[in-house]
Amino acid sequence: MRNAGLGSWPERRAVISPDRVALVHGSRSTTYAELYERIRRLAAALLAAGVSPGDRVAYLGPNHPAFVETMFATYFIGGVFVPLNFRLTAPEIDYQLRDSGARYLIYGPECAEAVAGLSHVVPGTPLTAYEKLLSEHGEAQVAAVAVSLDAPACILYTSGTTGRPKGAVLTHGNVVWNCYNLLVGVDVGGDEVTLISAPLFHVAALNQCLLPTFLKGGCSVIMPAWGVEECFELIARHRVTWMFGVTTMYAGLAQSPRWADADLSSVRNLIVGGASIPPELIRIYLARGLKFCQGYGMTETAPGATFLEAPESAGHVGSAGVPVFFAEVRCVRPDLSLVEPGEPGEVQVRGPNVTPGYWENAAATSSSFAEDGWFRTGDIAVVSADGHYRIVDRLKDMFVSGGENVYPAEVEAAIFEHPAIAEAAVIGVPDEKWGEVGRAFVVLVPSHSLTADELRAFLAGRLGRYKIPKYLDIVADLPRTGSNKVRKAPLRELPLPK
């Protein structure tokens, strides 16, 4: 094989299925042949701008075909792709551009103000001038740069829920093996119509949806931004067969007035990730005949670590599945001994999908691997006797109340069963008597109300008393990262209610 890297994919797909539609964005459709031609033009433009193999190229902006083209053009010339969270502030973007050493930046018009405020100036092109850039390099003859599977492909910055985000390096091999794992677990077809509804700078939307669809020659329908109404419309218009989402997205669909009558007959697979999904929400979808392929992973595992295939969904509600086909997963005590079934322990992963480390951060890389080479996720799980993983919580989110461990994710799942609650987040706060107690932040379903006493009464038969939150805060929304995970750090900074 002359080129094992991801940069070879567009040409291979253009040869195999030139006339199939690769991307849909608004009213515009792009075939695989057209996409390959555009990628070659952009690759020529990057080379003309002085980008060399190994250099980093960044993209900043909402979901757009230019994201896909920039990524593949970067791989085509042997570069390293750096997708940035467009919701960040100028100083945060500045840090990631500087840390990655980005040589070129392509950005959406929505980000022009942030780019203008950068202190670390990076040459680049806004999307307002993007088509002109491509047209100027239509005659260039550019050949793909051959790279090995061990070469860095991209740098994905972690959500940064605490401290400075770290740049997780994923190699071409990491991404390829993750695609293999996904294709083992999901019957992705060449006729797939995949809704890209989560941000593409997030590893799940990119590596779990877009790239496996591309590999199989399917069609990716790109949503610029998430919206419940827009999602229903796109599913019906394009006969979407597959999508990825996080809990808040699927909850929004289920709570919509359109839910009962929406035409979802084309949907074959739903994938959920990012955080544990409440069992009650899974049951709501099962009642509509829709099954979740629930998985667990993180940026550093590219991201799949465990997976629950659709046929197993009804029989294992709440499970994050079993280890993916081409990786090893274990659950251990602090001394690295394996836990017993049902005993909480830290999840650790080893395999060809696991990052080699963090970009120019040897200390963070070293601390993220156990002494025997397994990647330490920092997540707590319990494993059943038949090998199913249930993610309990983040190690850092667990708190101790009266000598008992409390895992907020378990409490949040129980709270979510209350009909008045749309979203919930639980943290531990100091308490003179118990050491720590729970504080719940909830978003209510419109036209509903709830008191702390009502919530405690509801939870009394569902949770042990020490797990029931002492405090209840009704909020309009919850702070989130760009990948829609709840940011608990800002919640911990809020003063306790009087």
C-alpha positions as CSV (number, residue, x, y, z in Angstrom):
1,M,0.0,0.0,0.0
2,R,1.6,3.3,-1.1
3,N,-0.1,5.3,1.6
4,A,-1.7,4.0,4.8
5,G,-2.7,7.4,6.1
6,L,-6.1,9.1,6.2
7,G,-5.0,11.5,3.5
8,S,-5.4,8.6,1.0
9,W,-9.1,8.1,1.7
10,P,-10.6,10.9,-0.5
11,E,-8.9,9.5,-3.6
12,R,-9.8,5.9,-2.8
13,R,-13.5,6.9,-2.3
14,A,-13.5,9.1,-5.5
15,V,-12.3,6.0,-7.5
16,I,-14.7,3.6,-5.8
17,S,-17.9,5.7,-5.7
18,P,-17.3,9.0,-7.6
19,D,-21.0,9.9,-8.0
20,R,-22.3,9.0,-4.6
21,V,-23.1,12.1,-2.4
22,A,-20.5,12.5,0.3
23,L,-21.7,15.6,2.0
24,V,-24.9,17.6,2.3
25,H,-25.0,21.0,3.8
26,G,-28.1,23.1,3.5
27,S,-29.1,22.9,-0.2
28,R,-25.6,21.9,-1.4
29,S,-24.6,18.4,-2.1
30,T,-21.0,17.3,-2.9
31,T,-20.1,14.0,-4.5
32,Y,-17.0,12.0,-3.6
33,A,-15.4,13.0,-6.9
34,E,-16.1,16.7,-6.3
35,L,-14.9,16.5,-2.8
36,Y,-11.6,14.9,-3.8
37,E,-11.0,17.7,-6.3
38,R,-11.7,20.4,-3.7
39,I,-9.4,18.7,-1.2
40,R,-6.6,18.6,-3.8
41,R,-7.0,22.3,-4.5
42,L,-6.9,23.2,-0.8
43,A,-3.9,20.9,-0.4
44,A,-2.1,22.9,-3.1
45,A,-3.1,26.2,-1.4
46,L,-1.7,25.0,1.9
47,L,1.6,24.0,0.3
48,A,1.8,27.4,-1.5
49,A,1.3,29.0,1.9
50,G,4.3,27.3,3.2
51,V,2.7,24.4,5.1
52,S,5.0,21.4,5.2
53,P,4.6,17.7,6.3
54,G,4.3,17.6,10.0
55,D,3.0,21.2,10.3
56,R,-0.2,21.9,12.1
57,V,-3.3,23.3,10.3
58,A,-6.2,24.5,12.4
59,Y,-9.9,24.9,11.7
60,L,-12.2,27.2,13.7
61,G,-15.9,27.4,13.0
62,P,-19.3,25.7,13.2
63,N,-19.9,22.5,11.3
64,H,-19.3,23.1,7.6
65,P,-18.0,21.1,4.6
66,A,-14.8,23.2,4.8
67,F,-14.0,21.5,8.1
68,V,-14.0,18.1,6.2
69,E,-12.0,19.5,3.3
70,T,-9.4,21.2,5.6
71,M,-9.0,18.0,7.6
72,F,-8.4,15.8,4.6
73,A,-6.2,18.4,2.8
74,T,-4.0,18.6,5.9
75,Y,-3.7,14.8,5.9
76,F,-3.1,14.8,2.2
77,I,0.1,16.8,2.5
78,G,1.2,15.0,5.7
79,G,0.2,17.7,8.1
80,V,-1.4,17.5,11.5
81,F,-5.0,18.7,11.8
82,V,-6.1,20.9,14.8
83,P,-9.9,21.3,15.1
84,L,-10.8,24.1,17.5
85,N,-13.9,24.7,19.6
86,F,-15.5,27.8,18.1
87,R,-17.3,28.6,21.3
88,L,-14.1,29.5,23.1
89,T,-12.9,33.0,23.8
90,A,-10.1,34.6,22.0
91,P,-7.6,34.0,24.8
92,E,-8.6,30.3,24.9
93,I,-8.2,30.0,21.2
94,D,-4.9,31.9,21.4
95,Y,-3.6,29.4,23.8
96,Q,-4.4,26.4,21.7
97,L,-3.0,27.9,18.5
98,R,0.2,28.8,20.3
99,D,0.4,25.4,22.1
100,S,-0.1,23.4,18.9
101,G,2.2,25.7,16.9
102,A,-0.4,26.0,14.2
103,R,1.0,27.3,10.8
104,Y,-2.3,28.0,9.1
105,L,-5.9,28.7,10.2
106,I,-9.1,28.4,8.3
107,Y,-12.1,30.0,10.1
108,G,-15.8,30.7,9.7
109,P,-17.2,34.3,9.6
110,E,-18.7,33.7,13.0
111,C,-15.2,33.6,14.4
112,A,-13.8,36.7,12.7
113,E,-14.0,38.8,15.8
114,A,-12.2,36.2,18.0
115,V,-9.5,35.8,15.3
116,A,-9.1,39.6,15.2
117,G,-8.5,39.5,19.0
118,L,-5.7,36.9,18.9
119,S,-2.3,37.9,20.1
120,H,-0.7,34.9,18.4
121,V,-1.1,35.7,14.8
122,V,-1.5,32.8,12.5
123,P,-1.7,33.1,8.6
124,G,-5.0,32.0,7.4
125,T,-8.2,32.3,5.3
126,P,-11.7,33.1,6.3
127,L,-14.5,31.1,4.7
128,T,-15.6,34.4,3.0
129,A,-12.5,34.0,0.9
130,Y,-12.4,30.2,0.8
131,E,-13.9,29.6,-2.6
132,K,-11.5,32.1,-4.1
133,L,-8.6,30.3,-2.5
134,L,-9.7,27.0,-4.1
135,S,-10.2,28.6,-7.5
136,E,-6.7,30.0,-7.5
137,H,-5.2,26.5,-7.2
138,G,-7.3,24.6,-9.7
139,E,-4.4,23.7,-12.0
140,A,-1.9,22.6,-9.3
141,Q,-0.7,19.0,-9.5
142,V,-0.4,17.7,-5.9
143,A,0.4,14.2,-4.9
144,A,-0.6,12.8,-1.5
145,V,2.3,12.5,1.1
146,A,2.7,8.9,2.3
147,V,2.6,8.6,6.1
148,S,2.7,5.6,8.4
149,L,-0.1,4.7,10.8
150,D,2.1,5.7,13.7
151,A,2.3,9.3,12.4
152,P,0.3,12.0,14.3
153,A,-2.9,12.8,12.5
154,C,-4.6,15.3,14.7
155,I,-4.4,17.2,18.0
156,L,-7.7,17.3,19.8
157,Y,-7.9,19.6,22.9
158,T,-9.7,18.2,25.8
159,S,-12.8,20.0,27.1
160,G,-10.9,21.8,29.7
161,T,-13.6,21.5,32.4
162,T,-10.7,22.1,34.9
163,G,-7.4,23.9,34.2
164,R,-5.7,24.3,30.8
165,P,-6.9,21.9,28.1
166,K,-4.4,19.3,26.9
167,G,-3.8,18.5,23.3
168,A,-4.4,14.7,22.9
169,V,-2.5,13.4,19.9
170,L,-4.3,10.8,17.8
171,T,-2.3,9.0,15.2
172,H,-3.5,7.8,11.8
173,G,-3.6,4.3,13.3
174,N,-5.6,5.4,16.3
175,V,-8.3,6.8,14.0
176,V,-8.3,3.9,11.6
177,W,-8.6,1.3,14.4
178,N,-11.4,3.3,16.0
179,C,-13.2,3.1,12.7
180,Y,-12.7,-0.6,12.6
181,N,-14.1,-0.9,16.1
182,L,-17.1,1.2,15.2
183,L,-17.8,-0.8,12.0
184,V,-17.7,-4.1,14.0
185,G,-20.4,-2.7,16.4
186,V,-22.6,-0.9,13.9
187,D,-23.7,-2.2,10.5
188,V,-22.8,1.0,8.6
189,G,-23.7,0.7,4.9
190,G,-22.8,2.4,1.7
191,D,-26.4,3.7,1.7
192,E,-26.0,5.3,5.1
193,V,-27.4,8.8,5.6
194,T,-25.7,10.0,8.8
195,L,-26.8,13.2,10.5
196,I,-23.8,15.1,11.9
197,S,-25.6,16.8,14.6
198,A,-22.9,17.3,17.2
199,P,-19.8,19.6,16.7
200,L,-17.2,18.1,14.4
201,F,-14.4,19.4,16.7
202,H,-15.7,16.8,19.1
203,V,-14.1,13.4,18.7
204,A,-17.4,11.4,18.7
205,A,-19.1,13.3,15.8
206,L,-15.8,13.2,13.8
207,N,-14.5,9.7,14.5
208,Q,-17.6,7.8,15.4
209,C,-19.9,9.1,12.7
210,L,-18.4,11.1,9.8
211,L,-15.2,9.0,9.2
212,P,-16.9,5.6,9.4
213,T,-19.6,6.9,7.0
214,F,-16.9,8.2,4.7
215,L,-15.0,4.9,4.8
216,K,-18.2,3.1,3.7
217,G,-19.1,5.6,1.1
218,G,-22.2,6.9,2.8
219,C,-23.7,10.4,3.0
220,S,-23.1,12.8,5.9
221,V,-25.7,15.5,6.4
222,I,-24.0,18.3,8.2
223,M,-26.0,20.4,10.7
224,P,-24.3,23.8,11.3
225,A,-25.7,23.9,14.9
226,W,-28.0,21.7,17.0
227,G,-31.7,22.4,17.0
228,V,-34.6,20.1,17.9
229,E,-36.9,21.3,15.1
230,E,-34.1,21.3,12.5
231,C,-33.2,17.7,13.5
232,F,-36.7,16.5,13.0
233,E,-36.8,18.2,9.6
234,L,-33.5,16.9,8.4
235,I,-34.4,13.3,9.4
236,A,-37.6,13.5,7.4
237,R,-36.1,15.3,4.4
238,H,-33.0,13.2,3.9
239,R,-34.3,9.9,5.3
240,V,-31.6,9.9,7.9
241,T,-30.5,6.4,9.0
242,W,-28.0,7.1,11.7
243,M,-27.0,9.9,14.2
244,F,-24.9,10.5,17.3
245,G,-26.0,12.6,20.2
246,V,-25.6,13.2,23.9
247,T,-28.2,13.0,26.6
248,T,-29.4,16.6,26.4
249,M,-30.0,16.3,22.6
250,Y,-32.0,13.1,22.8
251,A,-33.9,14.4,25.8
252,G,-34.8,17.5,23.8
253,L,-36.2,15.4,21.0
254,A,-38.3,13.3,23.4
255,Q,-39.7,16.4,25.1
256,S,-40.7,18.1,21.9
257,P,-44.4,18.3,21.0
258,R,-43.4,16.7,17.6
259,W,-42.0,13.6,19.3
260,A,-45.2,11.5,19.2
261,D,-45.9,12.1,15.5
262,A,-42.4,12.6,14.0
263,D,-41.5,10.4,11.1
264,L,-38.5,8.5,12.4
265,S,-39.1,5.4,10.3
266,S,-35.8,5.8,8.3
267,V,-33.6,5.7,11.5
268,R,-31.7,2.4,11.9
269,N,-29.2,3.4,14.6
270,L,-28.8,5.9,17.4
271,I,-25.5,6.3,19.1
272,V,-25.2,8.0,22.5
273,G,-22.1,9.0,24.3
274,G,-20.4,11.8,26.3
275,A,-22.0,10.8,29.6
276,S,-24.2,8.1,31.0
277,I,-27.8,8.3,29.6
278,P,-30.6,7.9,32.1
279,P,-32.4,4.6,31.8
280,E,-35.7,6.3,31.7
281,L,-34.7,8.1,28.5
282,I,-33.6,4.8,27.0
283,R,-37.0,3.4,27.8
284,I,-38.8,6.3,26.1
285,Y,-36.9,5.6,22.9
286,L,-37.5,1.8,23.2
287,A,-41.2,2.6,23.4
288,R,-40.9,4.2,19.9
289,G,-39.0,1.2,18.6
290,L,-35.7,3.0,18.6
291,K,-32.6,1.4,20.2
292,F,-29.4,3.1,21.3
293,C,-26.0,1.8,20.6
294,Q,-24.5,3.2,23.8
295,G,-20.8,3.5,24.2
296,Y,-18.2,4.8,26.4
297,G,-14.9,6.4,25.5
298,M,-12.9,9.6,25.5
299,T,-10.8,11.8,23.2
300,E,-7.7,9.9,24.2
301,T,-9.2,6.5,23.1
302,A,-10.2,8.0,19.7
303,P,-12.9,7.6,21.3
304,G,-14.4,4.1,21.5
305,A,-13.5,2.0,24.5
306,T,-16.7,0.0,25.2
307,F,-19.8,-0.4,23.1
308,L,-23.3,-1.8,23.4
309,E,-24.6,-3.1,20.1
310,A,-28.2,-2.3,19.2
311,P,-29.6,-5.9,19.6
312,E,-28.3,-5.9,23.2
313,S,-29.9,-2.5,24.1
314,A,-33.2,-3.7,25.5
315,G,-31.6,-6.4,27.6
316,H,-28.9,-4.2,29.1
317,V,-30.6,-0.8,29.7
318,G,-28.0,1.6,31.1
319,S,-25.0,-0.5,30.2
320,A,-22.1,1.2,28.3
321,G,-21.4,-2.1,26.7
322,V,-18.4,-4.4,26.7
323,P,-14.8,-3.7,25.4
324,V,-14.7,-2.8,21.7
325,F,-13.4,-5.6,19.5
326,F,-9.8,-4.3,19.0
327,A,-8.9,-3.0,22.4
328,E,-8.6,-4.2,26.0
329,V,-10.5,-2.6,28.9
330,R,-10.1,-3.3,32.6
331,C,-11.5,-2.0,35.9
332,V,-9.0,-1.8,38.8
333,R,-8.4,-0.8,42.3
334,P,-5.7,1.8,43.2
335,D,-3.2,-1.1,43.4
336,L,-4.1,-2.1,39.9
337,S,-5.7,-5.4,41.0
338,L,-8.9,-6.2,39.2
339,V,-12.2,-5.4,41.0
340,E,-14.8,-8.0,41.7
341,P,-18.2,-7.9,39.8
342,G,-20.2,-4.9,41.1
343,E,-17.2,-3.3,42.8
344,P,-16.4,0.2,41.6
345,G,-13.0,0.8,40.1
346,E,-11.1,2.9,37.6
347,V,-11.5,2.2,33.9
348,Q,-8.2,1.7,32.1
349,V,-7.7,1.0,28.3
350,R,-5.0,-0.5,26.2
351,G,-5.0,-0.9,22.4
352,P,-4.2,0.5,19.0
353,N,-6.8,3.2,19.4
354,V,-5.2,4.7,22.5
355,T,-3.3,8.0,22.2
356,P,0.5,8.0,22.5
357,G,0.2,11.0,24.7
358,Y,-0.3,14.8,24.9
359,W,1.2,17.3,22.5
360,E,4.6,18.5,23.9
361,N,3.4,17.6,27.5
362,A,5.6,14.8,28.8
363,A,4.4,15.3,32.4
364,A,0.7,14.9,31.5
365,T,1.5,12.0,29.3
366,S,3.4,10.2,32.0
367,S,0.7,10.7,34.7
368,S,-2.0,9.4,32.3
369,F,-0.6,5.9,32.0
370,A,-0.4,3.3,34.8
371,E,3.0,1.7,35.6
372,D,2.2,-1.3,33.3
373,G,1.2,0.9,30.3
374,W,-2.6,1.1,30.5
375,F,-4.2,4.4,29.9
376,R,-5.9,5.8,33.0
377,T,-9.3,7.3,32.2
378,G,-10.1,8.7,35.6
379,D,-13.6,7.3,35.2
380,I,-15.3,4.9,37.7
381,A,-17.3,1.9,36.6
382,V,-18.7,-1.3,37.8
383,V,-18.5,-4.5,35.7
384,S,-21.2,-7.2,35.8
385,A,-20.4,-10.9,35.9
386,D,-21.1,-11.0,32.2
387,G,-18.6,-8.3,31.4
388,H,-20.9,-5.3,30.9
389,Y,-19.5,-1.9,32.0
390,R,-21.7,0.7,33.8
391,I,-20.0,4.0,34.1
392,V,-20.6,5.3,37.6
393,D,-19.0,8.7,37.4
394,R,-15.8,10.7,37.0
395,L,-13.3,9.9,39.8
396,K,-13.0,13.6,40.5
397,D,-16.8,14.1,40.7
398,M,-17.4,11.4,43.4
399,F,-17.9,12.8,46.9
400,V,-18.1,11.2,50.3
401,S,-21.2,11.7,52.5
402,G,-21.1,10.3,56.0
403,G,-18.3,7.9,55.0
404,E,-20.2,6.6,51.9
405,N,-19.2,7.2,48.3
406,V,-21.8,9.1,46.3
407,Y,-21.6,9.0,42.5
408,P,-23.4,12.0,41.1
409,A,-24.3,10.3,37.8
410,E,-26.4,7.7,39.6
411,V,-28.2,10.5,41.5
412,E,-28.7,12.4,38.3
413,A,-30.3,9.4,36.6
414,A,-32.7,9.0,39.4
415,I,-33.6,12.7,39.4
416,F,-34.2,12.6,35.6
417,E,-37.1,10.1,36.2
418,H,-39.1,12.9,37.7
419,P,-41.6,14.2,35.1
420,A,-40.9,17.9,35.9
421,I,-37.2,17.6,35.2
422,A,-35.5,18.1,31.8
423,E,-31.9,18.1,32.9
424,A,-29.9,17.6,36.1
425,A,-26.4,18.0,37.5
426,V,-25.3,17.0,41.0
427,I,-22.2,18.1,42.9
428,G,-20.9,17.5,46.4
429,V,-20.7,20.5,48.8
430,P,-19.3,20.8,52.3
431,D,-21.5,20.0,55.3
432,E,-20.6,20.2,59.0
433,K,-22.4,17.0,59.9
434,W,-21.8,14.7,57.0
435,G,-18.6,16.1,55.5
436,E,-20.3,16.5,52.1
437,V,-23.8,16.4,50.8
438,G,-25.4,16.6,47.4
439,R,-26.5,19.8,45.7
440,A,-28.7,19.3,42.6
441,F,-29.1,21.8,39.8
442,V,-32.1,21.1,37.6
443,V,-33.7,22.5,34.5
444,L,-37.5,22.1,34.6
445,V,-39.8,21.1,31.8
446,P,-41.7,24.2,30.7
447,S,-44.9,24.9,32.8
448,H,-43.7,22.6,35.6
449,S,-42.6,23.4,39.2
450,L,-40.7,21.5,41.9
451,T,-39.7,22.1,45.5
452,A,-36.8,20.5,47.4
453,D,-39.2,18.6,49.6
454,E,-41.0,17.2,46.6
455,L,-37.8,16.1,45.0
456,R,-36.6,14.4,48.2
457,A,-39.9,12.6,48.6
458,F,-39.7,11.4,45.0
459,L,-36.1,10.1,45.5
460,A,-36.9,8.5,48.9
461,G,-37.8,5.1,47.4
462,R,-35.2,5.3,44.7
463,L,-31.9,6.2,46.4
464,G,-30.3,5.6,49.8
465,R,-30.8,8.6,52.1
466,Y,-27.2,9.6,52.0
467,K,-27.4,10.0,48.2
468,I,-30.4,12.3,48.2
469,P,-29.4,15.9,47.6
470,K,-29.8,18.3,50.5
471,Y,-30.0,21.4,48.3
472,L,-32.0,22.0,45.1
473,D,-31.3,24.9,42.7
474,I,-33.8,25.5,39.8
475,V,-31.8,27.0,36.9
476,A,-32.6,28.1,33.4
477,D,-29.8,26.1,31.9
478,L,-26.6,24.3,32.8
479,P,-23.1,25.4,31.8
480,R,-21.7,23.2,29.1
481,T,-18.5,22.5,27.2
482,G,-18.4,22.7,23.4
483,S,-19.2,19.0,23.2
484,N,-22.3,19.5,25.4
485,K,-20.9,17.9,28.6
486,V,-22.0,19.7,31.8
487,R,-19.2,21.9,33.2
488,K,-19.4,21.3,37.0
489,A,-16.6,23.7,37.9
490,P,-18.8,26.8,37.6
491,L,-21.5,25.1,39.7
492,R,-19.0,24.5,42.5
493,E,-18.1,28.1,42.6
494,L,-21.7,29.2,43.4
495,P,-22.5,30.1,47.0
496,L,-24.8,27.8,48.9
497,P,-28.5,28.9,49.2
498,K,-29.4,30.5,52.5
